[in-house]
Amino acid sequence: MALEKEERIVIPDENGEEHLFEVLFTFDVEKTEQSYIAVVPAEQKENEEVEVFAFRYEEKEDDDENLSLYQIESDEEWEMVEEMLNTLTDEDLT
């Protein structure tokens, strides 16, 4: 699961099938020292409603080609991520 130059990432699902996603953006939260990534499926059609997925991630220090993705589980963490997503998408629209 490495970030590629085209800003795409392959993420396996629970069945081990790999899916290609486009990276919308990454951001760090200084307060918690956590990093987050927001992605959308690469195969979606332009007219379809966009489904955004967000994960907490860590880059492996010994290998800059690999990322470890983690589900966001707490309500507080989701609220913080949603607020950041809204802020970043609002900035893109203006």
Backbone torsions as a table, in degrees:
resi	resn	phi	psi	omega
1	MET	NA	79.6	-177.4
2	ALA	-113.2	146.2	172.8
3	LEU	-71.4	130.5	-179.6
4	GLU	-102.2	165.8	-178.4
5	LYS	-61.1	-30.5	178.8
6	GLU	-79.7	3.8	-178.0
7	GLU	60.3	50.5	173.7
8	ARG	-124.0	154.2	-178.0
9	ILE	-142.4	142.9	177.0
10	VAL	-102.3	125.8	-179.0
11	ILE	-124.8	123.5	176.2
12	PRO	-77.5	145.1	176.5
13	ASP	-88.9	-173.9	-177.1
14	GLU	-65.3	-18.5	178.2
15	ASN	-94.7	1.8	179.9
16	GLY	86.6	-0.1	177.4
17	GLU	-76.7	135.5	-177.9
18	GLU	-91.1	139.5	179.6
19	HIS	-128.5	140.0	-179.7
20	LEU	-91.3	131.3	179.1
21	PHE	-125.7	148.5	172.0
22	GLU	-95.7	135.0	179.7
23	VAL	-81.5	121.8	175.3
24	LEU	-78.2	-52.3	177.4
25	PHE	-169.8	163.8	172.6
26	THR	-122.6	154.4	176.1
27	PHE	-152.9	154.6	179.0
28	ASP	-112.7	147.3	175.9
29	VAL	-112.9	107.3	-176.4
30	GLU	-60.1	-39.4	-176.5
31	LYS	-58.1	-41.7	-178.0
32	THR	-102.7	-7.6	-176.4
33	GLU	57.0	36.6	178.6
34	GLN	-110.1	152.9	176.9
35	SER	-116.5	144.6	-177.7
36	TYR	-131.5	153.5	179.3
37	ILE	-133.6	137.9	175.8
38	ALA	-116.1	129.9	-176.7
39	VAL	-134.2	158.6	173.2
40	VAL	-130.9	150.3	178.6
41	PRO	-59.7	134.0	-178.9
42	ALA	-70.8	-24.6	-175.1
43	GLU	-84.8	-4.3	-174.4
44	GLN	-68.7	149.5	179.2
45	LYS	-79.6	152.5	-177.3
46	GLU	-61.7	-33.2	-176.8
47	ASN	-85.9	-7.4	-179.3
48	GLU	-76.9	154.2	173.4
49	GLU	-66.1	135.3	-176.5
50	VAL	-82.4	127.6	174.5
51	GLU	-104.4	117.1	-177.6
52	VAL	-99.5	134.0	175.8
53	PHE	-113.1	139.5	179.1
54	ALA	-127.0	142.9	179.7
55	PHE	-138.9	153.1	166.0
56	ARG	-85.9	141.0	-179.5
57	TYR	-137.2	158.4	174.0
58	GLU	-133.7	135.1	173.8
59	GLU	-89.5	136.5	177.5
60	LYS	-74.1	124.7	-174.9
61	GLU	-62.2	-34.8	-177.2
62	ASP	-82.6	-7.8	-177.0
63	ASP	-150.4	101.4	-177.4
64	ASP	-73.3	1.9	176.7
65	GLU	-89.2	-11.3	-174.5
66	ASN	-117.4	140.7	174.7
67	LEU	-121.9	148.0	170.4
68	SER	-110.0	123.3	179.6
69	LEU	-101.4	143.3	-179.9
70	TYR	-130.8	138.1	175.6
71	GLN	-63.8	145.4	173.8
72	ILE	-88.7	119.5	-170.7
73	GLU	-111.3	-32.6	-176.0
74	SER	-87.6	148.4	177.8
75	ASP	-61.6	-38.6	-179.0
76	GLU	-63.9	-41.2	179.4
77	GLU	-67.1	-41.1	177.5
78	TRP	-61.7	-43.4	179.7
79	GLU	-60.5	-42.3	179.7
80	MET	-65.3	-42.4	179.3
81	VAL	-66.1	-44.1	178.6
82	GLU	-61.3	-40.2	178.3
83	GLU	-62.4	-42.4	178.7
84	MET	-66.8	-42.1	177.1
85	LEU	-59.0	-45.6	179.1
86	ASN	-62.7	-42.5	179.3
87	THR	-62.8	-46.8	-178.1
88	LEU	-68.7	-37.7	179.1
89	THR	-72.8	-33.7	175.8
90	ASP	-63.7	-38.7	178.3
91	GLU	-65.8	-36.6	178.8
92	ASP	-67.7	-29.8	-177.5
93	LEU	-80.0	-20.3	-177.7
94	THR	-94.6	NA	NA
